[in-house]
Amino acid sequence: MHLKKTSTVLGLAVGSALALSAMPAEAATVEFGNNGILFDEDTKIDFRFVCRQ
């Protein structure tokens, strides 16, 4: 009886830890300038950002 209760509690603890680790984290704030992006010729780039809430 004691082993069954211990294994149940241990299973719940492990399951909870796995569920919490699977939750998505918040996206980091990314800041960049134009000093790291270089092209050999004039290039037009269209960025489309999608915000999902």
mmCIF entry with sequence, helices, sheets and N, C-alpha, C, O atoms, coordinates in Angstrom:
data_MODEL
# 
_entry.id   MODEL 
# 
_entity.id                         1 
_entity.type                       polymer 
_entity.pdbx_number_of_molecules   1 
# 
_entity_poly.entity_id                      1 
_entity_poly.type                           'polypeptide(L)' 
_entity_poly.nstd_linkage                   no 
_entity_poly.nstd_monomer                   no 
_entity_poly.pdbx_seq_one_letter_code       MHLKKTSTVLGLAVGSALALSAMPAEAATVEFGNNGILFDEDTKIDFRFVCRQ 
_entity_poly.pdbx_seq_one_letter_code_can   MHLKKTSTVLGLAVGSALALSAMPAEAATVEFGNNGILFDEDTKIDFRFVCRQ 
_entity_poly.pdbx_strand_id                 A 
# 
loop_
_entity_poly_seq.entity_id 
_entity_poly_seq.num 
_entity_poly_seq.mon_id 
_entity_poly_seq.hetero 
1 1  MET n 
1 2  HIS n 
1 3  LEU n 
1 4  LYS n 
1 5  LYS n 
1 6  THR n 
1 7  SER n 
1 8  THR n 
1 9  VAL n 
1 10 LEU n 
1 11 GLY n 
1 12 LEU n 
1 13 ALA n 
1 14 VAL n 
1 15 GLY n 
1 16 SER n 
1 17 ALA n 
1 18 LEU n 
1 19 ALA n 
1 20 LEU n 
1 21 SER n 
1 22 ALA n 
1 23 MET n 
1 24 PRO n 
1 25 ALA n 
1 26 GLU n 
1 27 ALA n 
1 28 ALA n 
1 29 THR n 
1 30 VAL n 
1 31 GLU n 
1 32 PHE n 
1 33 GLY n 
1 34 ASN n 
1 35 ASN n 
1 36 GLY n 
1 37 ILE n 
1 38 LEU n 
1 39 PHE n 
1 40 ASP n 
1 41 GLU n 
1 42 ASP n 
1 43 THR n 
1 44 LYS n 
1 45 ILE n 
1 46 ASP n 
1 47 PHE n 
1 48 ARG n 
1 49 PHE n 
1 50 VAL n 
1 51 CYS n 
1 52 ARG n 
1 53 GLN n 
# 
_struct_asym.id          A 
_struct_asym.entity_id   1 
# 
_struct_conf.conf_type_id            HELX_P 
_struct_conf.id                      HELX_P1 
_struct_conf.pdbx_PDB_helix_id       AA1 
_struct_conf.beg_label_comp_id       HIS 
_struct_conf.beg_label_asym_id       A 
_struct_conf.beg_label_seq_id        2 
_struct_conf.pdbx_beg_PDB_ins_code   ? 
_struct_conf.end_label_comp_id       SER 
_struct_conf.end_label_asym_id       A 
_struct_conf.end_label_seq_id        21 
_struct_conf.pdbx_end_PDB_ins_code   ? 
_struct_conf.beg_auth_comp_id        HIS 
_struct_conf.beg_auth_asym_id        A 
_struct_conf.beg_auth_seq_id         2 
_struct_conf.end_auth_comp_id        SER 
_struct_conf.end_auth_asym_id        A 
_struct_conf.end_auth_seq_id         21 
_struct_conf.pdbx_PDB_helix_class    1 
_struct_conf.details                 ? 
_struct_conf.pdbx_PDB_helix_length   20 
# 
_struct_conf_type.id          HELX_P 
_struct_conf_type.criteria    ? 
_struct_conf_type.reference   ? 
# 
loop_
_atom_site.group_PDB 
_atom_site.id 
_atom_site.type_symbol 
_atom_site.label_atom_id 
_atom_site.label_alt_id 
_atom_site.label_comp_id 
_atom_site.label_asym_id 
_atom_site.label_entity_id 
_atom_site.label_seq_id 
_atom_site.pdbx_PDB_ins_code 
_atom_site.Cartn_x 
_atom_site.Cartn_y 
_atom_site.Cartn_z 
_atom_site.occupancy 
_atom_site.B_iso_or_equiv 
_atom_site.pdbx_formal_charge 
_atom_site.auth_seq_id 
_atom_site.auth_comp_id 
_atom_site.auth_asym_id 
_atom_site.auth_atom_id 
_atom_site.pdbx_PDB_model_num 
ATOM 1   N N  . MET A 1 1  ? 0.822  -1.195 0.000   1.00 0.00 ? 1  MET A N  1 
ATOM 2   C CA . MET A 1 1  ? 0.000  0.000  0.000   1.00 0.00 ? 1  MET A CA 1 
ATOM 3   C C  . MET A 1 1  ? 0.870  1.265  0.000   1.00 0.00 ? 1  MET A C  1 
ATOM 4   O O  . MET A 1 1  ? 0.580  2.221  -0.720  1.00 0.00 ? 1  MET A O  1 
ATOM 5   N N  . HIS A 1 2  ? 1.921  1.266  0.799   1.00 0.00 ? 2  HIS A N  1 
ATOM 6   C CA . HIS A 1 2  ? 2.811  2.418  0.879   1.00 0.00 ? 2  HIS A CA 1 
ATOM 7   C C  . HIS A 1 2  ? 3.526  2.644  -0.446  1.00 0.00 ? 2  HIS A C  1 
ATOM 8   O O  . HIS A 1 2  ? 3.720  3.791  -0.849  1.00 0.00 ? 2  HIS A O  1 
ATOM 9   N N  . LEU A 1 3  ? 3.924  1.570  -1.135  1.00 0.00 ? 3  LEU A N  1 
ATOM 10  C CA . LEU A 1 3  ? 4.621  1.671  -2.419  1.00 0.00 ? 3  LEU A CA 1 
ATOM 11  C C  . LEU A 1 3  ? 3.691  2.236  -3.495  1.00 0.00 ? 3  LEU A C  1 
ATOM 12  O O  . LEU A 1 3  ? 4.128  3.015  -4.342  1.00 0.00 ? 3  LEU A O  1 
ATOM 13  N N  . LYS A 1 4  ? 2.429  1.856  -3.468  1.00 0.00 ? 4  LYS A N  1 
ATOM 14  C CA . LYS A 1 4  ? 1.472  2.356  -4.448  1.00 0.00 ? 4  LYS A CA 1 
ATOM 15  C C  . LYS A 1 4  ? 1.260  3.865  -4.279  1.00 0.00 ? 4  LYS A C  1 
ATOM 16  O O  . LYS A 1 4  ? 1.182  4.594  -5.268  1.00 0.00 ? 4  LYS A O  1 
ATOM 17  N N  . LYS A 1 5  ? 1.168  4.328  -3.045  1.00 0.00 ? 5  LYS A N  1 
ATOM 18  C CA . LYS A 1 5  ? 0.974  5.750  -2.782  1.00 0.00 ? 5  LYS A CA 1 
ATOM 19  C C  . LYS A 1 5  ? 2.225  6.545  -3.188  1.00 0.00 ? 5  LYS A C  1 
ATOM 20  O O  . LYS A 1 5  ? 2.119  7.634  -3.753  1.00 0.00 ? 5  LYS A O  1 
ATOM 21  N N  . THR A 1 6  ? 3.401  5.994  -2.898  1.00 0.00 ? 6  THR A N  1 
ATOM 22  C CA . THR A 1 6  ? 4.650  6.663  -3.250  1.00 0.00 ? 6  THR A CA 1 
ATOM 23  C C  . THR A 1 6  ? 4.801  6.766  -4.761  1.00 0.00 ? 6  THR A C  1 
ATOM 24  O O  . THR A 1 6  ? 5.201  7.810  -5.277  1.00 0.00 ? 6  THR A O  1 
ATOM 25  N N  . SER A 1 7  ? 4.485  5.694  -5.469  1.00 0.00 ? 7  SER A N  1 
ATOM 26  C CA . SER A 1 7  ? 4.609  5.723  -6.924  1.00 0.00 ? 7  SER A CA 1 
ATOM 27  C C  . SER A 1 7  ? 3.590  6.670  -7.551  1.00 0.00 ? 7  SER A C  1 
ATOM 28  O O  . SER A 1 7  ? 3.876  7.286  -8.577  1.00 0.00 ? 7  SER A O  1 
ATOM 29  N N  . THR A 1 8  ? 2.428  6.794  -6.962  1.00 0.00 ? 8  THR A N  1 
ATOM 30  C CA . THR A 1 8  ? 1.421  7.728  -7.463  1.00 0.00 ? 8  THR A CA 1 
ATOM 31  C C  . THR A 1 8  ? 1.886  9.168  -7.293  1.00 0.00 ? 8  THR A C  1 
ATOM 32  O O  . THR A 1 8  ? 1.771  9.974  -8.216  1.00 0.00 ? 8  THR A O  1 
ATOM 33  N N  . VAL A 1 9  ? 2.402  9.487  -6.133  1.00 0.00 ? 9  VAL A N  1 
ATOM 34  C CA . VAL A 1 9  ? 2.887  10.849 -5.871  1.00 0.00 ? 9  VAL A CA 1 
ATOM 35  C C  . VAL A 1 9  ? 4.084  11.158 -6.763  1.00 0.00 ? 9  VAL A C  1 
ATOM 36  O O  . VAL A 1 9  ? 4.181  12.257 -7.309  1.00 0.00 ? 9  VAL A O  1 
ATOM 37  N N  . LEU A 1 10 ? 4.990  10.203 -6.914  1.00 0.00 ? 10 LEU A N  1 
ATOM 38  C CA . LEU A 1 10 ? 6.151  10.398 -7.773  1.00 0.00 ? 10 LEU A CA 1 
ATOM 39  C C  . LEU A 1 10 ? 5.729  10.581 -9.226  1.00 0.00 ? 10 LEU A C  1 
ATOM 40  O O  . LEU A 1 10 ? 6.295  11.419 -9.928  1.00 0.00 ? 10 LEU A O  1 
ATOM 41  N N  . GLY A 1 11 ? 4.759  9.822  -9.682  1.00 0.00 ? 11 GLY A N  1 
ATOM 42  C CA . GLY A 1 11 ? 4.248  9.961  -11.048 1.00 0.00 ? 11 GLY A CA 1 
ATOM 43  C C  . GLY A 1 11 ? 3.613  11.319 -11.286 1.00 0.00 ? 11 GLY A C  1 
ATOM 44  O O  . GLY A 1 11 ? 3.797  11.924 -12.342 1.00 0.00 ? 11 GLY A O  1 
ATOM 45  N N  . LEU A 1 12 ? 2.866  11.795 -10.299 1.00 0.00 ? 12 LEU A N  1 
ATOM 46  C CA . LEU A 1 12 ? 2.254  13.123 -10.422 1.00 0.00 ? 12 LEU A CA 1 
ATOM 47  C C  . LEU A 1 12 ? 3.322  14.222 -10.452 1.00 0.00 ? 12 LEU A C  1 
ATOM 48  O O  . LEU A 1 12 ? 3.197  15.189 -11.203 1.00 0.00 ? 12 LEU A O  1 
ATOM 49  N N  . ALA A 1 13 ? 4.359  14.075 -9.646  1.00 0.00 ? 13 ALA A N  1 
ATOM 50  C CA . ALA A 1 13 ? 5.428  15.079 -9.621  1.00 0.00 ? 13 ALA A CA 1 
ATOM 51  C C  . ALA A 1 13 ? 6.180  15.103 -10.943 1.00 0.00 ? 13 ALA A C  1 
ATOM 52  O O  . ALA A 1 13 ? 6.461  16.177 -11.476 1.00 0.00 ? 13 ALA A O  1 
ATOM 53  N N  . VAL A 1 14 ? 6.505  13.949 -11.470 1.00 0.00 ? 14 VAL A N  1 
ATOM 54  C CA . VAL A 1 14 ? 7.218  13.878 -12.742 1.00 0.00 ? 14 VAL A CA 1 
ATOM 55  C C  . VAL A 1 14 ? 6.333  14.390 -13.878 1.00 0.00 ? 14 VAL A C  1 
ATOM 56  O O  . VAL A 1 14 ? 6.806  15.126 -14.744 1.00 0.00 ? 14 VAL A O  1 
ATOM 57  N N  . GLY A 1 15 ? 5.076  14.015 -13.882 1.00 0.00 ? 15 GLY A N  1 
ATOM 58  C CA . GLY A 1 15 ? 4.146  14.487 -14.908 1.00 0.00 ? 15 GLY A CA 1 
ATOM 59  C C  . GLY A 1 15 ? 3.978  15.992 -14.876 1.00 0.00 ? 15 GLY A C  1 
ATOM 60  O O  . GLY A 1 15 ? 3.916  16.634 -15.925 1.00 0.00 ? 15 GLY A O  1 
ATOM 61  N N  . SER A 1 16 ? 3.902  16.561 -13.682 1.00 0.00 ? 16 SER A N  1 
ATOM 62  C CA . SER A 1 16 ? 3.782  18.016 -13.558 1.00 0.00 ? 16 SER A CA 1 
ATOM 63  C C  . SER A 1 16 ? 5.039  18.718 -14.061 1.00 0.00 ? 16 SER A C  1 
ATOM 64  O O  . SER A 1 16 ? 4.959  19.742 -14.741 1.00 0.00 ? 16 SER A O  1 
ATOM 65  N N  . ALA A 1 17 ? 6.205  18.158 -13.721 1.00 0.00 ? 17 ALA A N  1 
ATOM 66  C CA . ALA A 1 17 ? 7.460  18.761 -14.180 1.00 0.00 ? 17 ALA A CA 1 
ATOM 67  C C  . ALA A 1 17 ? 7.554  18.716 -15.702 1.00 0.00 ? 17 ALA A C  1 
ATOM 68  O O  . ALA A 1 17 ? 7.996  19.687 -16.315 1.00 0.00 ? 17 ALA A O  1 
ATOM 69  N N  . LEU A 1 18 ? 7.154  17.627 -16.314 1.00 0.00 ? 18 LEU A N  1 
ATOM 70  C CA . LEU A 1 18 ? 7.182  17.521 -17.774 1.00 0.00 ? 18 LEU A CA 1 
ATOM 71  C C  . LEU A 1 18 ? 6.194  18.493 -18.421 1.00 0.00 ? 18 LEU A C  1 
ATOM 72  O O  . LEU A 1 18 ? 6.496  19.103 -19.447 1.00 0.00 ? 18 LEU A O  1 
ATOM 73  N N  . ALA A 1 19 ? 5.033  18.630 -17.824 1.00 0.00 ? 19 ALA A N  1 
ATOM 74  C CA . ALA A 1 19 ? 4.031  19.548 -18.381 1.00 0.00 ? 19 ALA A CA 1 
ATOM 75  C C  . ALA A 1 19 ? 4.506  20.997 -18.294 1.00 0.00 ? 19 ALA A C  1 
ATOM 76  O O  . ALA A 1 19 ? 4.311  21.771 -19.231 1.00 0.00 ? 19 ALA A O  1 
ATOM 77  N N  . LEU A 1 20 ? 5.123  21.362 -17.185 1.00 0.00 ? 20 LEU A N  1 
ATOM 78  C CA . LEU A 1 20 ? 5.611  22.732 -17.033 1.00 0.00 ? 20 LEU A CA 1 
ATOM 79  C C  . LEU A 1 20 ? 6.788  23.016 -17.955 1.00 0.00 ? 20 LEU A C  1 
ATOM 80  O O  . LEU A 1 20 ? 6.935  24.141 -18.434 1.00 0.00 ? 20 LEU A O  1 
ATOM 81  N N  . SER A 1 21 ? 7.623  22.024 -18.212 1.00 0.00 ? 21 SER A N  1 
ATOM 82  C CA . SER A 1 21 ? 8.767  22.249 -19.096 1.00 0.00 ? 21 SER A CA 1 
ATOM 83  C C  . SER A 1 21 ? 8.338  22.328 -20.558 1.00 0.00 ? 21 SER A C  1 
ATOM 84  O O  . SER A 1 21 ? 9.090  22.838 -21.388 1.00 0.00 ? 21 SER A O  1 
ATOM 85  N N  . ALA A 1 22 ? 7.159  21.839 -20.888 1.00 0.00 ? 22 ALA A N  1 
ATOM 86  C CA . ALA A 1 22 ? 6.676  21.872 -22.265 1.00 0.00 ? 22 ALA A CA 1 
ATOM 87  C C  . ALA A 1 22 ? 5.964  23.181 -22.602 1.00 0.00 ? 22 ALA A C  1 
ATOM 88  O O  . ALA A 1 22 ? 5.630  23.419 -23.763 1.00 0.00 ? 22 ALA A O  1 
ATOM 89  N N  . MET A 1 23 ? 5.731  24.026 -21.607 1.00 0.00 ? 23 MET A N  1 
ATOM 90  C CA . MET A 1 23 ? 5.049  25.296 -21.850 1.00 0.00 ? 23 MET A CA 1 
ATOM 91  C C  . MET A 1 23 ? 5.974  26.231 -22.623 1.00 0.00 ? 23 MET A C  1 
ATOM 92  O O  . MET A 1 23 ? 7.167  26.300 -22.323 1.00 0.00 ? 23 MET A O  1 
ATOM 93  N N  . PRO A 1 24 ? 5.449  26.947 -23.605 1.00 0.00 ? 24 PRO A N  1 
ATOM 94  C CA . PRO A 1 24 ? 6.305  27.847 -24.378 1.00 0.00 ? 24 PRO A CA 1 
ATOM 95  C C  . PRO A 1 24 ? 6.771  29.034 -23.550 1.00 0.00 ? 24 PRO A C  1 
ATOM 96  O O  . PRO A 1 24 ? 6.026  29.574 -22.733 1.00 0.00 ? 24 PRO A O  1 
ATOM 97  N N  . ALA A 1 25 ? 7.992  29.422 -23.773 1.00 0.00 ? 25 ALA A N  1 
ATOM 98  C CA . ALA A 1 25 ? 8.542  30.579 -23.080 1.00 0.00 ? 25 ALA A CA 1 
ATOM 99  C C  . ALA A 1 25 ? 8.221  31.842 -23.869 1.00 0.00 ? 25 ALA A C  1 
ATOM 100 O O  . ALA A 1 25 ? 7.897  31.773 -25.054 1.00 0.00 ? 25 ALA A O  1 
ATOM 101 N N  . GLU A 1 26 ? 8.309  32.981 -23.217 1.00 0.00 ? 26 GLU A N  1 
ATOM 102 C CA . GLU A 1 26 ? 8.077  34.238 -23.919 1.00 0.00 ? 26 GLU A CA 1 
ATOM 103 C C  . GLU A 1 26 ? 9.240  34.513 -24.861 1.00 0.00 ? 26 GLU A C  1 
ATOM 104 O O  . GLU A 1 26 ? 10.389 34.178 -24.571 1.00 0.00 ? 26 GLU A O  1 
ATOM 105 N N  . ALA A 1 27 ? 8.926  35.115 -25.969 1.00 0.00 ? 27 ALA A N  1 
ATOM 106 C CA . ALA A 1 27 ? 9.964  35.429 -26.952 1.00 0.00 ? 27 ALA A CA 1 
ATOM 107 C C  . ALA A 1 27 ? 10.874 36.528 -26.409 1.00 0.00 ? 27 ALA A C  1 
ATOM 108 O O  . ALA A 1 27 ? 10.419 37.455 -25.738 1.00 0.00 ? 27 ALA A O  1 
ATOM 109 N N  . ALA A 1 28 ? 12.132 36.410 -26.703 1.00 0.00 ? 28 ALA A N  1 
ATOM 110 C CA . ALA A 1 28 ? 13.105 37.409 -26.271 1.00 0.00 ? 28 ALA A CA 1 
ATOM 111 C C  . ALA A 1 28 ? 12.997 38.642 -27.166 1.00 0.00 ? 28 ALA A C  1 
ATOM 112 O O  . ALA A 1 28 ? 12.620 38.549 -28.334 1.00 0.00 ? 28 ALA A O  1 
ATOM 113 N N  . THR A 1 29 ? 13.326 39.764 -26.610 1.00 0.00 ? 29 THR A N  1 
ATOM 114 C CA . THR A 1 29 ? 13.350 40.994 -27.392 1.00 0.00 ? 29 THR A CA 1 
ATOM 115 C C  . THR A 1 29 ? 14.614 41.004 -28.231 1.00 0.00 ? 29 THR A C  1 
ATOM 116 O O  . THR A 1 29 ? 15.724 40.944 -27.701 1.00 0.00 ? 29 THR A O  1 
ATOM 117 N N  . VAL A 1 30 ? 14.443 41.079 -29.530 1.00 0.00 ? 30 VAL A N  1 
ATOM 118 C CA . VAL A 1 30 ? 15.579 41.068 -30.441 1.00 0.00 ? 30 VAL A CA 1 
ATOM 119 C C  . VAL A 1 30 ? 15.716 42.454 -31.054 1.00 0.00 ? 30 VAL A C  1 
ATOM 120 O O  . VAL A 1 30 ? 14.786 42.980 -31.666 1.00 0.00 ? 30 VAL A O  1 
ATOM 121 N N  . GLU A 1 31 ? 16.876 43.020 -30.878 1.00 0.00 ? 31 GLU A N  1 
ATOM 122 C CA . GLU A 1 31 ? 17.147 44.331 -31.455 1.00 0.00 ? 31 GLU A CA 1 
ATOM 123 C C  . GLU A 1 31 ? 18.379 44.220 -32.341 1.00 0.00 ? 31 GLU A C  1 
ATOM 124 O O  . GLU A 1 31 ? 19.403 43.676 -31.928 1.00 0.00 ? 31 GLU A O  1 
ATOM 125 N N  . PHE A 1 32 ? 18.278 44.726 -33.533 1.00 0.00 ? 32 PHE A N  1 
ATOM 126 C CA . PHE A 1 32 ? 19.429 44.733 -34.421 1.00 0.00 ? 32 PHE A CA 1 
ATOM 127 C C  . PHE A 1 32 ? 19.355 45.953 -35.313 1.00 0.00 ? 32 PHE A C  1 
ATOM 128 O O  . PHE A 1 32 ? 18.270 46.448 -35.620 1.00 0.00 ? 32 PHE A O  1 
ATOM 129 N N  . GLY A 1 33 ? 20.492 46.425 -35.720 1.00 0.00 ? 33 GLY A N  1 
ATOM 130 C CA . GLY A 1 33 ? 20.555 47.573 -36.615 1.00 0.00 ? 33 GLY A CA 1 
ATOM 131 C C  . GLY A 1 33 ? 20.916 47.108 -38.006 1.00 0.00 ? 33 GLY A C  1 
ATOM 132 O O  . GLY A 1 33 ? 20.891 45.912 -38.296 1.00 0.00 ? 33 GLY A O  1 
ATOM 133 N N  . ASN A 1 34 ? 21.249 48.041 -38.858 1.00 0.00 ? 34 ASN A N  1 
ATOM 134 C CA . ASN A 1 34 ? 21.599 47.680 -40.222 1.00 0.00 ? 34 ASN A CA 1 
ATOM 135 C C  . ASN A 1 34 ? 23.109 47.556 -40.412 1.00 0.00 ? 34 ASN A C  1 
ATOM 136 O O  . ASN A 1 34 ? 23.571 47.430 -41.546 1.00 0.00 ? 34 ASN A O  1 
ATOM 137 N N  . ASN A 1 35 ? 23.888 47.589 -39.331 1.00 0.00 ? 35 ASN A N  1 
ATOM 138 C CA . ASN A 1 35 ? 25.327 47.492 -39.469 1.00 0.00 ? 35 ASN A CA 1 
ATOM 139 C C  . ASN A 1 35 ? 25.804 46.048 -39.688 1.00 0.00 ? 35 ASN A C  1 
ATOM 140 O O  . ASN A 1 35 ? 26.958 45.852 -40.069 1.00 0.00 ? 35 ASN A O  1 
ATOM 141 N N  . GLY A 1 36 ? 24.978 45.054 -39.465 1.00 0.00 ? 36 GLY A N  1 
ATOM 142 C CA . GLY A 1 36 ? 25.383 43.666 -39.645 1.00 0.00 ? 36 GLY A CA 1 
ATOM 143 C C  . GLY A 1 36 ? 24.823 43.030 -40.899 1.00 0.00 ? 36 GLY A C  1 
ATOM 144 O O  . GLY A 1 36 ? 25.121 41.870 -41.186 1.00 0.00 ? 36 GLY A O  1 
ATOM 145 N N  . ILE A 1 37 ? 24.015 43.766 -41.655 1.00 0.00 ? 37 ILE A N  1 
ATOM 146 C CA . ILE A 1 37 ? 23.405 43.229 -42.873 1.00 0.00 ? 37 ILE A CA 1 
ATOM 147 C C  . ILE A 1 37 ? 23.989 43.979 -44.062 1.00 0.00 ? 37 ILE A C  1 
ATOM 148 O O  . ILE A 1 37 ? 23.764 45.179 -44.216 1.00 0.00 ? 37 ILE A O  1 
ATOM 149 N N  . LEU A 1 38 ? 24.727 43.282 -44.888 1.00 0.00 ? 38 LEU A N  1 
ATOM 150 C CA . LEU A 1 38 ? 25.368 43.907 -46.044 1.00 0.00 ? 38 LEU A CA 1 
ATOM 151 C C  . LEU A 1 38 ? 25.014 43.151 -47.321 1.00 0.00 ? 38 LEU A C  1 
ATOM 152 O O  . LEU A 1 38 ? 24.977 41.920 -47.330 1.00 0.00 ? 38 LEU A O  1 
ATOM 153 N N  . PHE A 1 39 ? 24.753 43.892 -48.399 1.00 0.00 ? 39 PHE A N  1 
ATOM 154 C CA . PHE A 1 39 ? 24.488 43.311 -49.703 1.00 0.00 ? 39 PHE A CA 1 
ATOM 155 C C  . PHE A 1 39 ? 25.436 43.939 -50.715 1.00 0.00 ? 39 PHE A C  1 
ATOM 156 O O  . PHE A 1 39 ? 25.819 45.099 -50.565 1.00 0.00 ? 39 PHE A O  1 
ATOM 157 N N  . ASP A 1 40 ? 25.813 43.196 -51.730 1.00 0.00 ? 40 ASP A N  1 
ATOM 158 C CA . ASP A 1 40 ? 26.724 43.690 -52.760 1.00 0.00 ? 40 ASP A CA 1 
ATOM 159 C C  . ASP A 1 40 ? 26.051 44.704 -53.681 1.00 0.00 ? 40 ASP A C  1 
ATOM 160 O O  . ASP A 1 40 ? 26.731 45.524 -54.298 1.00 0.00 ? 40 ASP A O  1 
ATOM 161 N N  . GLU A 1 41 ? 24.734 44.658 -53.778 1.00 0.00 ? 41 GLU A N  1 
ATOM 162 C CA . GLU A 1 41 ? 24.010 45.585 -54.651 1.00 0.00 ? 41 GLU A CA 1 
ATOM 163 C C  . GLU A 1 41 ? 22.749 46.034 -53.935 1.00 0.00 ? 41 GLU A C  1 
ATOM 164 O O  . GLU A 1 41 ? 22.372 45.461 -52.913 1.00 0.00 ? 41 GLU A O  1 
ATOM 165 N N  . ASP A 1 42 ? 22.097 47.059 -54.469 1.00 0.00 ? 42 ASP A N  1 
ATOM 166 C CA . ASP A 1 42 ? 20.861 47.545 -53.867 1.00 0.00 ? 42 ASP A CA 1 
ATOM 167 C C  . ASP A 1 42 ? 19.818 46.438 -53.875 1.00 0.00 ? 42 ASP A C  1 
ATOM 168 O O  . ASP A 1 42 ? 19.532 45.853 -54.920 1.00 0.00 ? 42 ASP A O  1 
ATOM 169 N N  . THR A 1 43 ? 19.260 46.158 -52.728 1.00 0.00 ? 43 THR A N  1 
ATOM 170 C CA . THR A 1 43 ? 18.328 45.048 -52.587 1.00 0.00 ? 43 THR A CA 1 
ATOM 171 C C  . THR A 1 43 ? 17.127 45.517 -51.780 1.00 0.00 ? 43 THR A C  1 
ATOM 172 O O  . THR A 1 43 ? 17.280 46.176 -50.752 1.00 0.00 ? 43 THR A O  1 
ATOM 173 N N  . LYS A 1 44 ? 15.939 45.177 -52.247 1.00 0.00 ? 44 LYS A N  1 
ATOM 174 C CA . LYS A 1 44 ? 14.718 45.517 -51.522 1.00 0.00 ? 44 LYS A CA 1 
ATOM 175 C C  . LYS A 1 44 ? 14.246 44.259 -50.796 1.00 0.00 ? 44 LYS A C  1 
ATOM 176 O O  . LYS A 1 44 ? 14.118 43.191 -51.396 1.00 0.00 ? 44 LYS A O  1 
ATOM 177 N N  . ILE A 1 45 ? 13.997 44.400 -49.522 1.00 0.00 ? 45 ILE A N  1 
ATOM 178 C CA . ILE A 1 45 ? 13.539 43.279 -48.705 1.00 0.00 ? 45 ILE A CA 1 
ATOM 179 C C  . ILE A 1 45 ? 12.236 43.693 -48.040 1.00 0.00 ? 45 ILE A C  1 
ATOM 180 O O  . ILE A 1 45 ? 12.129 44.794 -47.499 1.00 0.00 ? 45 ILE A O  1 
ATOM 181 N N  . ASP A 1 46 ? 11.258 42.818 -48.083 1.00 0.00 ? 46 ASP A N  1 
ATOM 182 C CA . ASP A 1 46 ? 9.954  43.074 -47.466 1.00 0.00 ? 46 ASP A CA 1 
ATOM 183 C C  . ASP A 1 46 ? 9.802  42.129 -46.277 1.00 0.00 ? 46 ASP A C  1 
ATOM 184 O O  . ASP A 1 46 ? 9.661  40.919 -46.454 1.00 0.00 ? 46 ASP A O  1 
ATOM 185 N N  . PHE A 1 47 ? 9.830  42.685 -45.072 1.00 0.00 ? 47 PHE A N  1 
ATOM 186 C CA . PHE A 1 47 ? 9.641  41.890 -43.868 1.00 0.00 ? 47 PHE A CA 1 
ATOM 187 C C  . PHE A 1 47 ? 8.174  41.965 -43.448 1.00 0.00 ? 47 PHE A C  1 
ATOM 188 O O  . PHE A 1 47 ? 7.586  43.045 -43.394 1.00 0.00 ? 47 PHE A O  1 
ATOM 189 N N  . ARG A 1 48 ? 7.610  40.836 -43.162 1.00 0.00 ? 48 ARG A N  1 
ATOM 190 C CA . ARG A 1 48 ? 6.236  40.797 -42.668 1.00 0.00 ? 48 ARG A CA 1 
ATOM 191 C C  . ARG A 1 48 ? 6.244  40.066 -41.339 1.00 0.00 ? 48 ARG A C  1 
ATOM 192 O O  . ARG A 1 48 ? 6.562  38.879 -41.269 1.00 0.00 ? 48 ARG A O  1 
ATOM 193 N N  . PHE A 1 49 ? 5.888  40.792 -40.279 1.00 0.00 ? 49 PHE A N  1 
ATOM 194 C CA . PHE A 1 49 ? 5.858  40.226 -38.967 1.00 0.00 ? 49 PHE A CA 1 
ATOM 195 C C  . PHE A 1 49 ? 4.409  39.929 -38.586 1.00 0.00 ? 49 PHE A C  1 
ATOM 196 O O  . PHE A 1 49 ? 3.524  40.763 -38.781 1.00 0.00 ? 49 PHE A O  1 
ATOM 197 N N  . VAL A 1 50 ? 4.181  38.765 -38.055 1.00 0.00 ? 50 VAL A N  1 
ATOM 198 C CA . VAL A 1 50 ? 2.843  38.369 -37.647 1.00 0.00 ? 50 VAL A CA 1 
ATOM 199 C C  . VAL A 1 50 ? 2.818  38.323 -36.123 1.00 0.00 ? 50 VAL A C  1 
ATOM 200 O O  . VAL A 1 50 ? 3.638  37.650 -35.499 1.00 0.00 ? 50 VAL A O  1 
ATOM 201 N N  . CYS A 1 51 ? 1.879  39.037 -35.536 1.00 0.00 ? 51 CYS A N  1 
ATOM 202 C CA . CYS A 1 51 ? 1.745  39.072 -34.088 1.00 0.00 ? 51 CYS A CA 1 
ATOM 203 C C  . CYS A 1 51 ? 0.553  38.199 -33.706 1.00 0.00 ? 51 CYS A C  1 
ATOM 204 O O  . CYS A 1 51 ? -0.593 38.492 -34.048 1.00 0.00 ? 51 CYS A O  1 
ATOM 205 N N  . ARG A 1 52 ? 0.851  37.132 -32.996 1.00 0.00 ? 52 ARG A N  1 
ATOM 206 C CA . ARG A 1 52 ? -0.221 36.229 -32.534 1.00 0.00 ? 52 ARG A CA 1 
ATOM 207 C C  . ARG A 1 52 ? -0.356 36.375 -31.043 1.00 0.00 ? 52 ARG A C  1 
ATOM 208 O O  . ARG A 1 52 ? 0.629  36.369 -30.305 1.00 0.00 ? 52 ARG A O  1 
ATOM 209 N N  . GLN A 1 53 ? -1.595 36.508 -30.609 1.00 0.00 ? 53 GLN A N  1 
ATOM 210 C CA . GLN A 1 53 ? -1.816 36.687 -29.156 1.00 0.00 ? 53 GLN A CA 1 
ATOM 211 C C  . GLN A 1 53 ? -2.613 35.546 -28.599 1.00 0.00 ? 53 GLN A C  1 
ATOM 212 O O  . GLN A 1 53 ? -2.898 35.519 -27.402 1.00 0.00 ? 53 GLN A O  1 
# 
